[in-house]
Amino acid sequence: MNTIIHGITEKITKDIKNNIDLILNSRDISKFIQDTSKSLDEIGVKIVKEAFKKLI
């Protein structure tokens, strides 16, 4: 069973790995912050979307 929690966990794991690789390889902290922020925004959108589905 694939739930929103599984999807979010997979996204967080993948994005954090990519962002850590980015910071270790390029040492570009601003890109790391931007990518992390974008990832968290996308996760927040998914959570709110699911919450609205439950309300309707």
C-alpha positions in Angstrom: 0.0 0.0 0.0 1.5 3.3 -1.1 0.3 6.2 1.1 1.2 9.9 1.1 3.6 9.1 3.9 5.5 6.6 1.8 5.7 9.1 -1.1 6.9 11.9 1.1 9.5 9.7 2.7 10.8 8.6 -0.7 11.0 12.2 -1.9 12.7 13.4 1.2 15.3 10.6 1.0 16.0 11.2 -2.6 16.1 15.0 -2.4 18.3 15.0 0.7 20.8 12.6 -0.9 20.9 14.8 -4.0 21.3 17.9 -2.0 24.1 16.4 0.2 25.9 15.3 -2.9 25.6 18.8 -4.3 27.0 20.5 -1.2 29.8 18.0 -0.9 30.8 18.2 -4.6 30.3 21.8 -5.5 30.3 23.5 -2.0 27.5 25.8 -3.4 25.6 26.5 -0.2 23.1 28.8 -2.0 22.1 26.1 -4.5 21.8 23.7 -1.6 19.5 26.0 0.3 17.4 26.7 -2.8 17.0 23.1 -3.7 16.1 22.1 -0.1 13.6 24.9 0.1 12.0 23.8 -3.2 11.8 20.2 -2.1 10.2 21.2 1.2 7.7 23.4 -0.6 6.7 20.5 -2.9 6.2 18.2 0.1 4.1 20.9 1.8 1.9 21.1 -1.4 1.4 17.3 -1.4 0.4 17.3 2.3 -2.1 20.2 1.9 -3.5 18.5 -1.3 -4.1 15.3 0.6 -5.6 17.2 3.5 -8.1 18.9 1.2 -9.0 15.6 -0.4 -9.9 14.2 3.0 -12.1 17.3 3.8 -14.1 17.1 0.5 
